Amino acid sequence: MAAGGCTAGVVLSAFDYKTEKYVIADNKKVGFLFRVIQLAVLVYIVGWVFLVKKGYQKREENIQSSVMTKLKGVTVTNTTNTGHRLWGVEDYVIPPHGEGVLFIVTNFVETPNQRLGHCAESVKVPDGHCKSDEDCTAGDTVIAGHGIKTGRCLNSSGTCEIYSWCPTEQNYEPLDSMLRKAENFTIYIKNFISFPKFHFSKSNVLDTKNESYLKRCQYNKVLHPYCPIFRLGDIVKWSGHQFQDMALKGGSIGILIEWNCDLDKDSSMCNPKYSFTRLDLPNSSISSGYNFRYARYYSDGNGQTFRSLFKVYGIRFDIMVNGEAGKFNIIPTIINICSGVALMGAVRVFFCDLVLLYMMKKSTFYRERKFELAKYEPFH
């Protein structure tokens, strides 16, 4: 019976209600510290979590984006090799259809009227140097050169004869930018974004009934912050550099479009912010600048093919889009409120009890009132 009564007592004790015992400490210093901590936690929850970080919102960072570009501008060059030439969008924009990455030609070196044949390798190619025919094994490719060795060493140049497009490329460093007026060209950046979680879509083009707006506006952070048309010279200037210096050897510019949208407000308040930075290393003689080669092919009256080789320098624009959106949701709101309440209790217990029980002169007195020692007496 005794064992059965004990078991029944344990079972019934599961339905007892237990509550904490509180000790009121009549200490104004600790009480002041407690209120200061409460206020600090409250300011953190309301000011930082809810007002600054918008903890009442559900967030989405998976922005979907599409970028289309269009260039406008015409200029003229006049060189000894090519004479008078008009440069339009189809000549200086690569690729011509425009996308998130595009290249604008600002300078070039042309080697005109190249034809397939035999000629001397350039003296600037180390693997093309020779002293005898044995140094020019027929059929070998010239490393970092322009063609295939024929087996002959040309004493006139001290290089191997090659089968290539002749004459070989004019290899010299330009001293001035050919397309200096390119800084006045404009680039139209059309960006469409979507936050699928919220079924929200928008474009960076200002929604206006004024049909002539896009024909006369240019982006200005103060006057026209929502105009998507940018002057190339301004883009380079906003990145902290000068266009004419960059146009000589080329470079790379990053255009960042940021969308940070509070969807609890009207959609007209969701607008992009632009920032610009130079991506290559301007102070490095090896990694600075940007250039590549391409050729234009022609046929003469006899049906023979010849070409003009261009080594073009220019500015590469990388258009990058990121962003996030937020909208009120009851779940993160409740989670952050509960977290704040729990934080307030935890901080109070940690700091105030630490001071009261271990750092004050009467700490022993308070510990005796807060903690009770119950000694267990075993049954005999």
Secondary structure as UniProt FT lines:
FT   HELIX           2..13
FT   TURN            14..15
FT   HELIX           28..43
FT   HELIX           44..52
FT   TURN            55..56
FT   STRAND          57..60
FT   STRAND          64..72
FT   STRAND          75..79
FT   TURN            80..82
FT   STRAND          83..87
FT   HELIX           89..92
FT   STRAND          93..94
FT   TURN            96..97
FT   STRAND          101..120
FT   TURN            123..124
FT   HELIX           126..128
FT   HELIX           133..135
FT   TURN            138..139
FT   TURN            143..144
FT   STRAND          148..154
FT   TURN            155..158
FT   STRAND          159..166
FT   HELIX           180..184
FT   STRAND          186..195
FT   HELIX           196..198
FT   STRAND          200..203
FT   TURN            211..212
FT   HELIX           213..216
FT   TURN            221..223
FT   TURN            225..226
FT   STRAND          229..231
FT   HELIX           232..238
FT   TURN            239..240
FT   HELIX           243..249
FT   STRAND          251..262
FT   TURN            263..264
FT   HELIX           267..269
FT   STRAND          272..278
FT   TURN            282..283
FT   TURN            285..287
FT   STRAND          291..299
FT   TURN            301..302
FT   STRAND          305..328
FT   HELIX           330..354
FT   HELIX           355..359
FT   TURN            361..362
FT   HELIX           363..370
//
